[in-house]
Amino acid sequence: MALDLTFSGAEVLWPEGAGPGALAISGGVIADAPVGRTVDLSGYLLAPGLVDVHGDGFERHMAPRRGALREASNGMVATAAELAVNGITTAVLAQFFSWEGGMRGPDFAEHVFEVLTEVAGTVPTDLRVQLRMEMNLLDDYARAEAAIDRFGIGYVVFNDHLPHDRLAQGRKPPRLTGQALKSGRSPERHLALMQALHARRAEVPGAVAAMSERLRSRGVLLGSHDDRTAEGRDGWRALGVGVSEFPETVEAAQAARDGDDSIVLGAPNVVRGASHAGNVSALELVEAGLCDALASDYHYPAMRQAVWRLVELGICDTPAAWRLISEGPARVLGLTDRGRLAPGLRADLVVMARDSRRVEGVFAGGVPSYLAGDLAARLLD
């Protein structure tokens, strides 16, 4: 149930910058005048709820051990709880639809979509899904589109995880045995599948172009993953694929900016100060203005950690850094009703202790999704 409350005494991240002032919530939105009981938030920072445009950290909850795939409903509830603890009020769960099988295969993807549909309306956090389409899975395009229609999936990103160079050289890909075990195949069958998909690579561009056109006609947001060149990004834009996820080079990111595409970077990359794969540093791209949104990628706490890292290094002040995890990703997703603290917008709030920066309260659509510490005592007083 959405609460009617007025918060006073906190430092607030308003759209125009940080400063004092009272903020009221009523009926799930931010009110334009005080309402209900007033809660003193002296000593706290009040900020917009986080919008996570791409995260796959939910996987560890969906299958806590290999083969334990029947615990997904409980896992989705646990995911919502972890999101709340980290201040995330809108979360896009990035689910593979891939030849890689196992938790990345179509069967498991459809199971995730079903469970998310079942759980989404029972938790405060706004849970959404991104279908990560492996481009080489040519025989399953129709199945993917059927799932998109059935579950109302509004965001699709194209990926290519085939090790084409190795396959072209007739060499075994690295980590073949481990990947095969995760897929439920023998190493020999897994390699044969990759080789067969690689042999059909000439069919992929036409299939992707046709699928992109069909999805755009349905209003689906489209993205590409791991862009490396300006030419590659320009090619995606020509297909109406307007989001560049985790560009690997300055060249690709600059091409996205020049073409008015959205640029999503990984928050863990910012926290680490470098890509784990040796690509361009997200810190460098943020400093160059080549970032619209920071995503959790594989670690939900990284979004807030990235904000404080950017502030610590003097790359952004707090309001600008916070926009990369709230207003920026909301704009990428086309969600105009959230990401800022302004009257009439969703009451998505994060309340943090100013000294420790620890999250003590989260409200999603005016409904508490997480309460702890002294803040919980003040609200329950």
Contacts in CASP RR format, 6 or more apart in sequence:
PFRMAT RR
TARGET T0000
AUTHOR 0000-0000-0000
METHOD contacts of the structure
MODEL  1
MALDLTFSGAEVLWPEGAGPGALAISGGVIADAPVGRTVDLSGYLLAPGL
VDVHGDGFERHMAPRRGALREASNGMVATAAELAVNGITTAVLAQFFSWE
GGMRGPDFAEHVFEVLTEVAGTVPTDLRVQLRMEMNLLDDYARAEAAIDR
FGIGYVVFNDHLPHDRLAQGRKPPRLTGQALKSGRSPERHLALMQALHAR
RAEVPGAVAAMSERLRSRGVLLGSHDDRTAEGRDGWRALGVGVSEFPETV
EAAQAARDGDDSIVLGAPNVVRGASHAGNVSALELVEAGLCDALASDYHY
PAMRQAVWRLVELGICDTPAAWRLISEGPARVLGLTDRGRLAPGLRADLV
VMARDSRRVEGVFAGGVPSYLAGDLAARLLD
1 367 0 8 1.000
2 25 0 8 1.000
2 26 0 8 1.000
2 27 0 8 1.000
2 28 0 8 1.000
2 347 0 8 1.000
2 365 0 8 1.000
2 366 0 8 1.000
2 367 0 8 1.000
3 25 0 8 1.000
3 363 0 8 1.000
3 366 0 8 1.000
3 367 0 8 1.000
3 368 0 8 1.000
4 24 0 8 1.000
4 25 0 8 1.000
4 26 0 8 1.000
4 27 0 8 1.000
4 35 0 8 1.000
4 36 0 8 1.000
4 37 0 8 1.000
5 24 0 8 1.000
5 25 0 8 1.000
5 35 0 8 1.000
5 36 0 8 1.000
5 37 0 8 1.000
5 38 0 8 1.000
5 39 0 8 1.000
5 379 0 8 1.000
6 22 0 8 1.000
6 23 0 8 1.000
6 24 0 8 1.000
6 25 0 8 1.000
6 34 0 8 1.000
6 35 0 8 1.000
6 36 0 8 1.000
6 37 0 8 1.000
6 38 0 8 1.000
6 39 0 8 1.000
7 22 0 8 1.000
7 23 0 8 1.000
7 24 0 8 1.000
7 25 0 8 1.000
7 38 0 8 1.000
7 39 0 8 1.000
7 41 0 8 1.000
7 46 0 8 1.000
7 351 0 8 1.000
8 21 0 8 1.000
8 22 0 8 1.000
8 38 0 8 1.000
8 39 0 8 1.000
8 40 0 8 1.000
8 41 0 8 1.000
9 20 0 8 1.000
9 21 0 8 1.000
9 22 0 8 1.000
9 40 0 8 1.000
9 41 0 8 1.000
9 42 0 8 1.000
9 43 0 8 1.000
9 44 0 8 1.000
10 20 0 8 1.000
10 21 0 8 1.000
10 23 0 8 1.000
10 41 0 8 1.000
10 42 0 8 1.000
10 43 0 8 1.000
10 44 0 8 1.000
10 45 0 8 1.000
10 46 0 8 1.000
10 351 0 8 1.000
11 18 0 8 1.000
11 19 0 8 1.000
11 20 0 8 1.000
11 43 0 8 1.000
11 44 0 8 1.000
11 45 0 8 1.000
11 46 0 8 1.000
11 354 0 8 1.000
12 18 0 8 1.000
12 19 0 8 1.000
12 20 0 8 1.000
12 21 0 8 1.000
12 23 0 8 1.000
12 45 0 8 1.000
12 46 0 8 1.000
12 47 0 8 1.000
12 341 0 8 1.000
13 19 0 8 1.000
13 45 0 8 1.000
13 46 0 8 1.000
13 47 0 8 1.000
13 48 0 8 1.000
13 318 0 8 1.000
13 319 0 8 1.000
13 322 0 8 1.000
13 341 0 8 1.000
14 341 0 8 1.000
15 327 0 8 1.000
15 340 0 8 1.000
15 341 0 8 1.000
15 342 0 8 1.000
17 319 0 8 1.000
18 318 0 8 1.000
18 319 0 8 1.000
22 34 0 8 1.000
22 38 0 8 1.000
23 30 0 8 1.000
23 46 0 8 1.000
23 341 0 8 1.000
23 349 0 8 1.000
24 30 0 8 1.000
24 31 0 8 1.000
24 32 0 8 1.000
24 33 0 8 1.000
24 34 0 8 1.000
24 35 0 8 1.000
24 36 0 8 1.000
25 31 0 8 1.000
25 35 0 8 1.000
25 347 0 8 1.000
25 349 0 8 1.000
25 363 0 8 1.000
25 366 0 8 1.000
26 35 0 8 1.000
26 36 0 8 1.000
26 347 0 8 1.000
27 347 0 8 1.000
27 366 0 8 1.000
28 346 0 8 1.000
28 347 0 8 1.000
28 365 0 8 1.000
28 366 0 8 1.000
28 367 0 8 1.000
29 343 0 8 1.000
29 344 0 8 1.000
29 345 0 8 1.000
29 346 0 8 1.000
29 347 0 8 1.000
29 365 0 8 1.000
29 366 0 8 1.000
30 341 0 8 1.000
30 342 0 8 1.000
30 343 0 8 1.000
30 344 0 8 1.000
30 345 0 8 1.000
30 346 0 8 1.000
30 347 0 8 1.000
31 343 0 8 1.000
31 344 0 8 1.000
32 343 0 8 1.000
32 344 0 8 1.000
39 378 0 8 1.000
39 379 0 8 1.000
40 378 0 8 1.000
41 351 0 8 1.000
41 375 0 8 1.000
41 378 0 8 1.000
43 353 0 8 1.000
43 354 0 8 1.000
43 355 0 8 1.000
44 351 0 8 1.000
44 352 0 8 1.000
44 353 0 8 1.000
44 354 0 8 1.000
44 360 0 8 1.000
44 375 0 8 1.000
45 351 0 8 1.000
45 352 0 8 1.000
45 353 0 8 1.000
45 354 0 8 1.000
45 357 0 8 1.000
46 341 0 8 1.000
46 349 0 8 1.000
46 350 0 8 1.000
46 351 0 8 1.000
47 322 0 8 1.000
47 326 0 8 1.000
47 341 0 8 1.000
47 349 0 8 1.000
47 350 0 8 1.000
47 352 0 8 1.000
48 322 0 8 1.000
48 326 0 8 1.000
48 327 0 8 1.000
48 338 0 8 1.000
48 339 0 8 1.000
48 340 0 8 1.000
48 341 0 8 1.000
48 348 0 8 1.000
48 349 0 8 1.000
48 350 0 8 1.000
49 87 0 8 1.000
49 88 0 8 1.000
49 89 0 8 1.000
49 90 0 8 1.000
49 326 0 8 1.000
49 338 0 8 1.000
49 339 0 8 1.000
49 348 0 8 1.000
49 349 0 8 1.000
49 350 0 8 1.000
49 362 0 8 1.000
49 364 0 8 1.000
50 86 0 8 1.000
50 87 0 8 1.000
50 88 0 8 1.000
50 89 0 8 1.000
50 90 0 8 1.000
50 303 0 8 1.000
50 304 0 8 1.000
50 325 0 8 1.000
50 326 0 8 1.000
50 350 0 8 1.000
51 88 0 8 1.000
51 89 0 8 1.000
51 90 0 8 1.000
51 293 0 8 1.000
51 325 0 8 1.000
51 326 0 8 1.000
51 328 0 8 1.000
51 329 0 8 1.000
51 330 0 8 1.000
51 333 0 8 1.000
51 335 0 8 1.000
51 338 0 8 1.000
51 339 0 8 1.000
52 83 0 8 1.000
52 88 0 8 1.000
52 90 0 8 1.000
52 91 0 8 1.000
52 92 0 8 1.000
52 295 0 8 1.000
52 296 0 8 1.000
52 300 0 8 1.000
52 303 0 8 1.000
52 325 0 8 1.000
52 329 0 8 1.000
53 92 0 8 1.000
53 264 0 8 1.000
53 293 0 8 1.000
53 295 0 8 1.000
53 329 0 8 1.000
53 332 0 8 1.000
53 333 0 8 1.000
54 92 0 8 1.000
54 94 0 8 1.000
54 130 0 8 1.000
54 157 0 8 1.000
54 245 0 8 1.000
54 264 0 8 1.000
54 266 0 8 1.000
54 295 0 8 1.000
54 296 0 8 1.000
54 297 0 8 1.000
55 91 0 8 1.000
55 92 0 8 1.000
55 93 0 8 1.000
55 94 0 8 1.000
55 295 0 8 1.000
55 296 0 8 1.000
55 297 0 8 1.000
55 298 0 8 1.000
55 300 0 8 1.000
56 93 0 8 1.000
56 94 0 8 1.000
56 95 0 8 1.000
56 96 0 8 1.000
56 297 0 8 1.000
56 298 0 8 1.000
57 79 0 8 1.000
57 296 0 8 1.000
57 298 0 8 1.000
57 299 0 8 1.000
57 300 0 8 1.000
58 75 0 8 1.000
58 76 0 8 1.000
58 79 0 8 1.000
58 93 0 8 1.000
59 103 0 8 1.000
61 74 0 8 1.000
61 75 0 8 1.000
61 76 0 8 1.000
61 78 0 8 1.000
61 79 0 8 1.000
61 82 0 8 1.000
62 69 0 8 1.000
62 71 0 8 1.000
62 72 0 8 1.000
62 75 0 8 1.000
62 76 0 8 1.000
62 79 0 8 1.000
62 103 0 8 1.000
62 112 0 8 1.000
62 115 0 8 1.000
63 69 0 8 1.000
63 71 0 8 1.000
63 72 0 8 1.000
63 103 0 8 1.000
64 71 0 8 1.000
66 181 0 8 1.000
66 182 0 8 1.000
69 103 0 8 1.000
69 108 0 8 1.000
69 111 0 8 1.000
72 111 0 8 1.000
72 112 0 8 1.000
72 115 0 8 1.000
73 115 0 8 1.000
73 118 0 8 1.000
73 119 0 8 1.000
75 115 0 8 1.000
76 115 0 8 1.000
76 116 0 8 1.000
76 118 0 8 1.000
76 119 0 8 1.000
76 127 0 8 1.000
77 119 0 8 1.000
77 122 0 8 1.000
77 123 0 8 1.000
79 91 0 8 1.000
79 93 0 8 1.000
79 127 0 8 1.000
80 119 0 8 1.000
80 123 0 8 1.000
80 124 0 8 1.000
80 125 0 8 1.000
80 127 0 8 1.000
80 369 0 8 1.000
81 370 0 8 1.000
82 300 0 8 1.000
83 89 0 8 1.000
83 91 0 8 1.000
83 125 0 8 1.000
83 300 0 8 1.000
83 369 0 8 1.000
84 124 0 8 1.000
84 125 0 8 1.000
84 362 0 8 1.000
84 364 0 8 1.000
84 369 0 8 1.000
84 370 0 8 1.000
85 359 0 8 1.000
85 362 0 8 1.000
85 370 0 8 1.000
86 296 0 8 1.000
86 300 0 8 1.000
86 301 0 8 1.000
86 303 0 8 1.000
86 304 0 8 1.000
86 359 0 8 1.000
87 304 0 8 1.000
87 350 0 8 1.000
87 359 0 8 1.000
87 361 0 8 1.000
87 362 0 8 1.000
87 370 0 8 1.000
88 125 0 8 1.000
88 296 0 8 1.000
88 300 0 8 1.000
88 303 0 8 1.000
89 124 0 8 1.000
89 125 0 8 1.000
89 126 0 8 1.000
89 338 0 8 1.000
89 346 0 8 1.000
89 348 0 8 1.000
89 349 0 8 1.000
89 350 0 8 1.000
89 362 0 8 1.000
89 363 0 8 1.000
89 364 0 8 1.000
89 365 0 8 1.000
89 369 0 8 1.000
90 125 0 8 1.000
90 126 0 8 1.000
90 128 0 8 1.000
90 330 0 8 1.000
90 333 0 8 1.000
90 335 0 8 1.000
90 338 0 8 1.000
90 348 0 8 1.000
90 364 0 8 1.000
91 125 0 8 1.000
91 126 0 8 1.000
91 127 0 8 1.000
91 128 0 8 1.000
92 128 0 8 1.000
92 129 0 8 1.000
92 130 0 8 1.000
92 155 0 8 1.000
92 333 0 8 1.000
93 112 0 8 1.000
93 116 0 8 1.000
93 127 0 8 1.000
93 128 0 8 1.000
93 129 0 8 1.000
93 130 0 8 1.000
94 129 0 8 1.000
94 130 0 8 1.000
94 132 0 8 1.000
94 157 0 8 1.000
95 109 0 8 1.000
95 112 0 8 1.000
95 113 0 8 1.000
95 129 0 8 1.000
95 130 0 8 1.000
95 131 0 8 1.000
95 132 0 8 1.000
96 103 0 8 1.000
96 104 0 8 1.000
96 105 0 8 1.000
96 109 0 8 1.000
96 132 0 8 1.000
96 134 0 8 1.000
96 159 0 8 1.000
97 104 0 8 1.000
97 105 0 8 1.000
97 106 0 8 1.000
97 109 0 8 1.000
97 131 0 8 1.000
97 132 0 8 1.000
97 133 0 8 1.000
97 134 0 8 1.000
97 137 0 8 1.000
97 140 0 8 1.000
97 144 0 8 1.000
97 147 0 8 1.000
98 104 0 8 1.000
98 105 0 8 1.000
98 106 0 8 1.000
98 132 0 8 1.000
98 134 0 8 1.000
98 137 0 8 1.000
98 159 0 8 1.000
98 161 0 8 1.000
99 105 0 8 1.000
99 134 0 8 1.000
99 136 0 8 1.000
99 137 0 8 1.000
99 162 0 8 1.000
99 193 0 8 1.000
99 194 0 8 1.000
99 197 0 8 1.000
100 134 0 8 1.000
100 161 0 8 1.000
100 179 0 8 1.000
100 182 0 8 1.000
100 183 0 8 1.000
101 107 0 8 1.000
101 108 0 8 1.000
101 182 0 8 1.000
101 183 0 8 1.000
101 184 0 8 1.000
101 185 0 8 1.000
102 108 0 8 1.000
102 182 0 8 1.000
102 183 0 8 1.000
102 184 0 8 1.000
103 182 0 8 1.000
104 182 0 8 1.000
104 183 0 8 1.000
105 183 0 8 1.000
106 137 0 8 1.000
106 140 0 8 1.000
106 143 0 8 1.000
106 144 0 8 1.000
106 147 0 8 1.000
109 131 0 8 1.000
109 147 0 8 1.000
110 147 0 8 1.000
112 129 0 8 1.000
113 129 0 8 1.000
113 147 0 8 1.000
113 150 0 8 1.000
113 151 0 8 1.000
113 153 0 8 1.000
114 151 0 8 1.000
116 127 0 8 1.000
116 129 0 8 1.000
116 151 0 8 1.000
117 151 0 8 1.000
119 127 0 8 1.000
120 126 0 8 1.000
120 127 0 8 1.000
121 127 0 8 1.000
123 369 0 8 1.000
124 363 0 8 1.000
124 364 0 8 1.000
124 365 0 8 1.000
124 366 0 8 1.000
124 367 0 8 1.000
124 368 0 8 1.000
124 369 0 8 1.000
125 364 0 8 1.000
125 369 0 8 1.000
126 364 0 8 1.000
128 154 0 8 1.000
128 155 0 8 1.000
128 333 0 8 1.000
129 151 0 8 1.000
129 153 0 8 1.000
129 154 0 8 1.000
129 155 0 8 1.000
130 153 0 8 1.000
130 154 0 8 1.000
130 155 0 8 1.000
130 156 0 8 1.000
130 157 0 8 1.000
131 144 0 8 1.000
131 147 0 8 1.000
131 148 0 8 1.000
131 153 0 8 1.000
131 155 0 8 1.000
131 156 0 8 1.000
131 157 0 8 1.000
132 156 0 8 1.000
132 157 0 8 1.000
132 159 0 8 1.000
132 225 0 8 1.000
133 144 0 8 1.000
133 156 0 8 1.000
133 157 0 8 1.000
133 158 0 8 1.000
133 159 0 8 1.000
133 211 0 8 1.000
134 159 0 8 1.000
134 160 0 8 1.000
134 161 0 8 1.000
135 158 0 8 1.000
135 159 0 8 1.000
135 160 0 8 1.000
135 204 0 8 1.000
135 207 0 8 1.000
135 208 0 8 1.000
136 160 0 8 1.000
136 162 0 8 1.000
136 197 0 8 1.000
136 198 0 8 1.000
136 200 0 8 1.000
136 201 0 8 1.000
136 204 0 8 1.000
137 144 0 8 1.000
137 197 0 8 1.000
138 197 0 8 1.000
138 200 0 8 1.000
138 203 0 8 1.000
138 204 0 8 1.000
138 207 0 8 1.000
141 207 0 8 1.000
141 211 0 8 1.000
145 211 0 8 1.000
145 214 0 8 1.000
145 215 0 8 1.000
147 153 0 8 1.000
148 154 0 8 1.000
148 156 0 8 1.000
148 215 0 8 1.000
148 218 0 8 1.000
148 220 0 8 1.000
149 218 0 8 1.000
153 220 0 8 1.000
154 219 0 8 1.000
154 220 0 8 1.000
154 221 0 8 1.000
155 220 0 8 1.000
155 221 0 8 1.000
155 222 0 8 1.000
155 223 0 8 1.000
155 333 0 8 1.000
156 215 0 8 1.000
156 220 0 8 1.000
156 221 0 8 1.000
156 222 0 8 1.000
156 223 0 8 1.000
157 222 0 8 1.000
157 223 0 8 1.000
157 224 0 8 1.000
157 225 0 8 1.000
157 243 0 8 1.000
157 245 0 8 1.000
158 208 0 8 1.000
158 222 0 8 1.000
158 223 0 8 1.000
158 224 0 8 1.000
158 225 0 8 1.000
158 236 0 8 1.000
158 241 0 8 1.000
159 225 0 8 1.000
159 226 0 8 1.000
160 204 0 8 1.000
160 225 0 8 1.000
162 194 0 8 1.000
162 197 0 8 1.000
162 198 0 8 1.000
162 201 0 8 1.000
163 173 0 8 1.000
163 174 0 8 1.000
163 194 0 8 1.000
164 198 0 8 1.000
164 201 0 8 1.000
166 172 0 8 1.000
166 173 0 8 1.000
166 174 0 8 1.000
167 173 0 8 1.000
167 194 0 8 1.000
167 195 0 8 1.000
167 198 0 8 1.000
168 198 0 8 1.000
172 191 0 8 1.000
173 179 0 8 1.000
173 191 0 8 1.000
173 194 0 8 1.000
176 187 0 8 1.000
176 190 0 8 1.000
176 191 0 8 1.000
177 187 0 8 1.000
179 190 0 8 1.000
180 186 0 8 1.000
180 187 0 8 1.000
180 189 0 8 1.000
180 190 0 8 1.000
180 191 0 8 1.000
183 190 0 8 1.000
185 193 0 8 1.000
208 239 0 8 1.000
209 239 0 8 1.000
212 222 0 8 1.000
212 239 0 8 1.000
212 240 0 8 1.000
212 241 0 8 1.000
213 239 0 8 1.000
215 222 0 8 1.000
216 222 0 8 1.000
216 240 0 8 1.000
221 242 0 8 1.000
221 243 0 8 1.000
221 333 0 8 1.000
221 334 0 8 1.000
222 239 0 8 1.000
222 240 0 8 1.000
222 241 0 8 1.000
222 242 0 8 1.000
222 243 0 8 1.000
223 236 0 8 1.000
223 241 0 8 1.000
223 242 0 8 1.000
223 243 0 8 1.000
223 244 0 8 1.000
223 245 0 8 1.000
224 233 0 8 1.000
224 236 0 8 1.000
224 241 0 8 1.000
224 242 0 8 1.000
224 243 0 8 1.000
224 244 0 8 1.000
224 245 0 8 1.000
225 245 0 8 1.000
225 246 0 8 1.000
226 245 0 8 1.000
226 246 0 8 1.000
226 247 0 8 1.000
226 248 0 8 1.000
227 233 0 8 1.000
227 236 0 8 1.000
227 244 0 8 1.000
227 247 0 8 1.000
227 248 0 8 1.000
227 249 0 8 1.000
227 252 0 8 1.000
227 253 0 8 1.000
227 255 0 8 1.000
227 256 0 8 1.000
228 247 0 8 1.000
228 248 0 8 1.000
228 249 0 8 1.000
228 251 0 8 1.000
228 252 0 8 1.000
229 249 0 8 1.000
229 251 0 8 1.000
229 252 0 8 1.000
229 255 0 8 1.000
230 251 0 8 1.000
230 252 0 8 1.000
230 254 0 8 1.000
230 255 0 8 1.000
232 252 0 8 1.000
232 255 0 8 1.000
233 244 0 8 1.000
233 247 0 8 1.000
233 252 0 8 1.000
233 255 0 8 1.000
233 256 0 8 1.000
233 261 0 8 1.000
234 255 0 8 1.000
236 242 0 8 1.000
236 244 0 8 1.000
237 259 0 8 1.000
237 261 0 8 1.000
242 261 0 8 1.000
242 262 0 8 1.000
243 261 0 8 1.000
243 262 0 8 1.000
243 264 0 8 1.000
243 332 0 8 1.000
244 252 0 8 1.000
244 253 0 8 1.000
244 256 0 8 1.000
244 261 0 8 1.000
244 262 0 8 1.000
244 263 0 8 1.000
244 264 0 8 1.000
245 264 0 8 1.000
245 295 0 8 1.000
246 264 0 8 1.000
246 265 0 8 1.000
246 266 0 8 1.000
246 269 0 8 1.000
246 279 0 8 1.000
246 297 0 8 1.000
247 253 0 8 1.000
247 256 0 8 1.000
247 263 0 8 1.000
247 265 0 8 1.000
247 280 0 8 1.000
247 285 0 8 1.000
247 290 0 8 1.000
248 275 0 8 1.000
248 277 0 8 1.000
248 279 0 8 1.000
248 280 0 8 1.000
249 279 0 8 1.000
249 280 0 8 1.000
250 280 0 8 1.000
250 284 0 8 1.000
250 285 0 8 1.000
250 288 0 8 1.000
250 290 0 8 1.000
253 263 0 8 1.000
253 280 0 8 1.000
253 285 0 8 1.000
253 288 0 8 1.000
253 290 0 8 1.000
253 291 0 8 1.000
254 288 0 8 1.000
254 290 0 8 1.000
256 262 0 8 1.000
256 263 0 8 1.000
256 290 0 8 1.000
257 263 0 8 1.000
257 289 0 8 1.000
257 290 0 8 1.000
262 292 0 8 1.000
262 293 0 8 1.000
262 331 0 8 1.000
262 332 0 8 1.000
263 285 0 8 1.000
263 290 0 8 1.000
263 291 0 8 1.000
263 292 0 8 1.000
263 293 0 8 1.000
264 291 0 8 1.000
264 292 0 8 1.000
264 293 0 8 1.000
264 294 0 8 1.000
264 295 0 8 1.000
264 329 0 8 1.000
264 332 0 8 1.000
265 282 0 8 1.000
265 285 0 8 1.000
265 286 0 8 1.000
265 291 0 8 1.000
265 293 0 8 1.000
265 294 0 8 1.000
265 295 0 8 1.000
266 282 0 8 1.000
266 294 0 8 1.000
266 295 0 8 1.000
266 296 0 8 1.000
266 297 0 8 1.000
266 302 0 8 1.000
266 306 0 8 1.000
267 282 0 8 1.000
267 294 0 8 1.000
267 295 0 8 1.000
267 296 0 8 1.000
267 297 0 8 1.000
267 299 0 8 1.000
267 302 0 8 1.000
267 303 0 8 1.000
267 305 0 8 1.000
267 306 0 8 1.000
267 325 0 8 1.000
268 276 0 8 1.000
268 296 0 8 1.000
268 297 0 8 1.000
268 298 0 8 1.000
268 299 0 8 1.000
268 302 0 8 1.000
268 306 0 8 1.000
269 275 0 8 1.000
269 276 0 8 1.000
269 281 0 8 1.000
269 282 0 8 1.000
269 283 0 8 1.000
269 297 0 8 1.000
270 282 0 8 1.000
270 283 0 8 1.000
270 286 0 8 1.000
270 294 0 8 1.000
270 302 0 8 1.000
270 306 0 8 1.000
270 309 0 8 1.000
270 310 0 8 1.000
271 302 0 8 1.000
271 305 0 8 1.000
271 306 0 8 1.000
271 309 0 8 1.000
273 281 0 8 1.000
273 282 0 8 1.000
273 283 0 8 1.000
273 309 0 8 1.000
274 281 0 8 1.000
275 281 0 8 1.000
275 282 0 8 1.000
282 291 0 8 1.000
282 294 0 8 1.000
283 309 0 8 1.000
283 310 0 8 1.000
283 313 0 8 1.000
283 315 0 8 1.000
285 291 0 8 1.000
286 294 0 8 1.000
286 310 0 8 1.000
286 315 0 8 1.000
286 316 0 8 1.000
286 324 0 8 1.000
287 315 0 8 1.000
291 324 0 8 1.000
292 324 0 8 1.000
292 328 0 8 1.000
292 329 0 8 1.000
292 331 0 8 1.000
292 332 0 8 1.000
293 324 0 8 1.000
293 325 0 8 1.000
293 328 0 8 1.000
293 329 0 8 1.000
293 331 0 8 1.000
293 332 0 8 1.000
294 303 0 8 1.000
294 306 0 8 1.000
294 324 0 8 1.000
294 325 0 8 1.000
294 329 0 8 1.000
295 303 0 8 1.000
295 329 0 8 1.000
296 302 0 8 1.000
296 303 0 8 1.000
303 325 0 8 1.000
304 325 0 8 1.000
304 357 0 8 1.000
304 359 0 8 1.000
306 321 0 8 1.000
306 324 0 8 1.000
306 325 0 8 1.000
307 318 0 8 1.000
307 321 0 8 1.000
307 322 0 8 1.000
307 324 0 8 1.000
307 325 0 8 1.000
308 321 0 8 1.000
308 357 0 8 1.000
310 316 0 8 1.000
310 321 0 8 1.000
310 324 0 8 1.000
311 317 0 8 1.000
311 318 0 8 1.000
311 321 0 8 1.000
315 321 0 8 1.000
316 324 0 8 1.000
326 338 0 8 1.000
326 339 0 8 1.000
326 340 0 8 1.000
327 339 0 8 1.000
327 340 0 8 1.000
328 339 0 8 1.000
330 336 0 8 1.000
330 338 0 8 1.000
330 339 0 8 1.000
330 340 0 8 1.000
337 344 0 8 1.000
337 345 0 8 1.000
337 346 0 8 1.000
338 345 0 8 1.000
338 346 0 8 1.000
338 348 0 8 1.000
339 345 0 8 1.000
339 346 0 8 1.000
339 348 0 8 1.000
341 349 0 8 1.000
346 364 0 8 1.000
346 365 0 8 1.000
346 366 0 8 1.000
347 363 0 8 1.000
347 365 0 8 1.000
347 366 0 8 1.000
348 363 0 8 1.000
348 364 0 8 1.000
348 365 0 8 1.000
348 366 0 8 1.000
349 361 0 8 1.000
349 362 0 8 1.000
349 363 0 8 1.000
349 366 0 8 1.000
350 359 0 8 1.000
350 361 0 8 1.000
350 362 0 8 1.000
351 359 0 8 1.000
351 360 0 8 1.000
351 361 0 8 1.000
351 362 0 8 1.000
351 375 0 8 1.000
352 358 0 8 1.000
352 359 0 8 1.000
352 360 0 8 1.000
352 361 0 8 1.000
353 360 0 8 1.000
353 374 0 8 1.000
353 375 0 8 1.000
359 370 0 8 1.000
359 372 0 8 1.000
360 371 0 8 1.000
360 372 0 8 1.000
360 373 0 8 1.000
360 374 0 8 1.000
360 375 0 8 1.000
360 376 0 8 1.000
361 368 0 8 1.000
361 370 0 8 1.000
361 371 0 8 1.000
361 372 0 8 1.000
361 375 0 8 1.000
361 376 0 8 1.000
362 368 0 8 1.000
362 369 0 8 1.000
362 370 0 8 1.000
362 371 0 8 1.000
363 369 0 8 1.000
368 379 0 8 1.000
371 379 0 8 1.000
END
